[in-house]
Amino acid sequence: MIPAPHSRLFPRWRATALGLALMAATLGACASREDERNLTTRPGVVQATLKPYQIKGVWYYPKIDWSYDETGIASWYGEPFHGRKTAIGEIYDMNQMTAAHKTLQLPADVKVTNLENGRSIMVRVNDRGPFVNGRIIDLSRRAAQLLGFEGQGTARVRVQVVDESGRPGVSTLPAAQTTPEERTAAAAAPVGDVTSAPLAPPPGARGTAGPQPARPAPTTGSPFPPSAVPASPPPPVVTQTAVRPTGIYIQAGAFLQPGNAERLRTRLARYGKAFVARATIGNQQFYRVRLGPLKDVDEADILLDQIIASGETGARIVVE
């Protein structure tokens, strides 16, 4: 991704697929059927944007998730992409309330809350990105301005998919502060040890060889359609919510067996304060291997690079 002005983005293109692939493979067929049902009950999704795609050798697996609710680090993009086509063919306007996400259905309306100052806004997700480790959403410049982090480049945020009335989706699992992979694994209710592994390309999936742009453009052979759906970015309205203290952590893995978590914790202890945190998701007890809390995003970026280089390619920055 090309850095936005004043943004602290770094050109790091590595695989970031947090594992639990054993359950993901099992759920593949069921997820496809669920996506089809969602497409018929929630019109407007551009179905072509649900196809797996590849950027710089990394595979991304979009899916419909009306209950998406995740915390992490947001960035923003501006001038270099202003006036270009987004992933669904709309023209990117950095002064509108829009955003980019790697795997959400397109388009999608989301509520973004800056956990550092309590400001919340609504934005329309109509693009793909950010393809940078440790970032969960890329906002337009206007959205970053209203959330109060244009100058600093990044912010700790909570991102929630909302319905037509602006209400967050209803999930059967406690989605907040869990990763999408943990929610998928909890729904699968597997038995036995689970380890992390990168996801392989699905059967029949085709990637594009050679260097790729930071944000794929609609071209012949692209998984994204050339035609746009009607654009309707939300109005630039800011609401204020209560602010509570948060910490930044690196989550290196999540396991169903405590022994697996303890082995990874021991191996990563040389990088800092590594610990195992329990989390109940659905009816499943997870054991998360984390490092932190960390001082700021810069420190988290450096540590994340080190953890990924050690072989834990599914490591990610989490805010809690």
N, C-alpha and C positions, 0 to 999 in steps of 0.2 A: 504494500500500500504506500502511496506517495504521502508523506507527512503533510498535514494541514498546517497553516501558519500558526506558530506559537504552540503547536501540538508536540507532545513528547512521545511520538510514535517512533519505533525503531524497525528497520527492515529485516525482521526475523521471520523466516518462512520455514516453519518446521511442523511436523505432524503434531496435533494436539488432541488426538482421539483418546479420551480416558476410556479404559477398557470395559470390563464386564461384557466382552463380546460374546461369550458363550450364551448369555441370556438374550442379547440383541439378535443373534442369529435365529434363536428359537422363536422370537417374537416377530420375525420379519413378515411372514405371511399374514399373521393376525393384524399387524400394524397397517399393512396395505389395505386390508378390508376395512379397518377402522377409518383410514384416510378417505376411502371411497364414501363411507357413510357420512363423514363430516362434510365432504364436498357437496353432498346432496342436501344436507341440512343447513349448511352455512355457505350460501352462494357468495361468489366474488373472488375466491381463491384462484390464482392462475395455476392451473394444474401442472403446467410444464416446469414450474419452479420447484416442484417436489422431487425432481430427478436428481440423483447423485451427480456431483460435478467435482472436477479436479483443478486445483490451483497449485502450481509449482510442486507437483508430485504429491500433494496432500488431498485426500478425498474428504468431501463433506457430504452429509446425509440429511437433507432437509426433511421435515415431517410436520404435519399439522399438530399443533399443541395449543388448544384453546385455554389450557390451565397453566401455561408457562408462567413461572414466577421464580426469578433468579436474582441473586445479588452478585456484584462484581465491579469491575472497573470499566467506565465509559470513556470514549475518546470522541473527537469530532473531526469532520473533514469539510473543506471549504473550497477556496478559489481554484485549485487544480482540476476539480471535477465539476465546477459550476457550468451549467449549460450542456453537460454531457447526458447521454441516456443512462437511466438506471437499469437494473436487472430486468424490470418488467416493461421497459420501453418508455417510461415517463422521463421527462427532462428534469434533471436535478437542479433545484434552486436552493442555494445555501441559505436563503432568507425565508424559506418555508419550514413548517414543522414536520420534518421527515427524518428518517434514520435508515441505517443498514444493519442487517443481522445475517449471520452465516447460515442458519438452518431453519428459521421460522418460516411459516407459510407466508406467501406474498400475494397481495398486500395484507398487512395486519396492523391494527391499532394497538398501541401499547402505552401504558402509563409509566413514566420514568421519574423516579424520586431521587434527588440528590441527598444522600444520607448524611452529608456533611453540613448542610444548611437547612434541610427540611423542605426545599422547594420541589413541587411536582408539576409535570406538564404531560400533555397527551401528544404523541407523534404518530405519524403513519410510516410504517416500515415498507419501503418499496425498492430496496436495493440489497446487494450482498456485500458483506464485509463485517467487521474489519479483520483482515487476514494477518493479524499480529497476535503473538502469544499474550495472554493475560488480559484481553479486552473482550467484553461480551456484547457491546453495541457501539456503533459509530453514529453520532448525531450530527445533524446539520449545524452550521455555525449559529443560526438564530436560536435553535434549541439549546445549544451550549451557553449562549449569552443569557437566556432566560433562567437557566439552571445555575448560573453564576460561576462557570468554570472555564470560560473561553480563554482567559489569560493563562491559567495554569495547565490547560491542555487535557487533563484527566480528572475524574471524580469517582468517588465510591457511590454506586447507585443500586437501586432496586428496579427491575424491569418486570412488568406484569402485562400480559395480553388482556385486553378489555373487550367487552361486547359493544353493541351499537350505542348503548346508553352510558358507556364509560365505566362500567363495573367490571372488576377482575373476574376471570372465568372461575367456575366452580370445579375443584379437583377432588378426586376421591382419595388423594394422598396429600399430606402436608407438604406443599410444594416449596414454600419459602425456605431459602437457605439450604436447598438441596440441589444437587446437580441433575441435569436431565438423565444421565446414565444411572444415577442412583434410583430415580423414579422409575425408569424402565426396568431395572433389575428387581425392584421391590414388587412391581406388578407381576413379574414372572414367577416370583416365589420359588426360586430354585433350591435344590438340596445339594449339600457338599461344598467343597472348597471352590472359591472363585478367585481368579487372579486377573491382573490387568493385561490386556493385549490390544495392539492397534487393530482397527477394523480394516479388512481387505476390501477391494472393490467388489461390488455385487456382480453376479453373473451377467454378462452382456454389457456391463457399463463400459463406456469408452471415454478415455481422457484425451487431452490435447497435449501433444509433445511440445517441448521447447519452452522458452520463457513466456510467462503469461502476465497480462496486466493485473494490477492490484485488485481491480473490480471488473469482472467479466462484462463485456458489452454484448448486446444482442446481435449476433452475426450468424451467417449460414452455418449450420451444424452445431450451434450453441444450444444448451438445454433451455435457454431462456427465449421466450417468444419476441418477435420484433414489434408487435403491436402493443399499444399501451391500454390499460384499463382506465376508466375515468378517475382522474386524480381528485382527491378531496382531503388535503391535509387539515388537521384540526386547527382551530384558531389559537393564537399565541396567548393562552391563559395560564397564569401561574397560581397554584394554590399552595398554602403553607401548612406543613404538617410538623408534628413534634419531632425534635432531634434527640436521638439517643446515641451513646458512645458506640463506636464500632471498631473492630480490629481487622487488619489485613493479614492473611495467612496464605501459605502455599499448601494446597492439598495434593499430595503425591499419589494417593490411592484410597480406595474404599473397598472394604472386604466384608464378607459374611462370616469369616472364620477369624477369631482373634489371633490365632497363631500366625496367619499370613500377615496381618497388620503389624504384629510385634517384630517379625523378621525384617520388614521394610523399615520400620522405625529405627531399629538397631543399625541398619546399613546407612541410613540418612543422618544419623546423629552427628556425624562429622561436619555437617553443613550448618548446624545451629540447634536450637531447641526443638527437637522432634518429639511429638507425643501422639498418643492414640485417643481419639475422642469418639464416644459412643453416640449414635443417632438412631432413633426409631422411625422408620419410614414405612407406612402401611403396617403390616404385621411382621416386618423384618427388622432385625437388629444389625446395624452396620457399624463397622469399626474403621474410622477415618484416620489416615496417617497425615498429620499436618506439621508444619513448621511455622513458628511465629509466637506472638504477634510481631509484625514488622513495622519499622518506623514510618515508611511512606511507600508510594508507588515505585519510586526509583529503586529503593532497596529490594522491593518485591520482584521487580523486573530482573535485577541482577541474580537473585537467588533462584528465580524460576529458570533462567538460562542454565544455571549450574545443575539444577535437578534434572532438567531435560537432557543435558549433555551426559549425565550419569546413566542414562538409559530409561528413565521414567518419563516417556514421551507423553503420557496422559496427564502430567502435572498441570495444575491450573491455579490461578489466583482466586481466592474466595474472600468475601467480606462478611463478617459476622459480629 
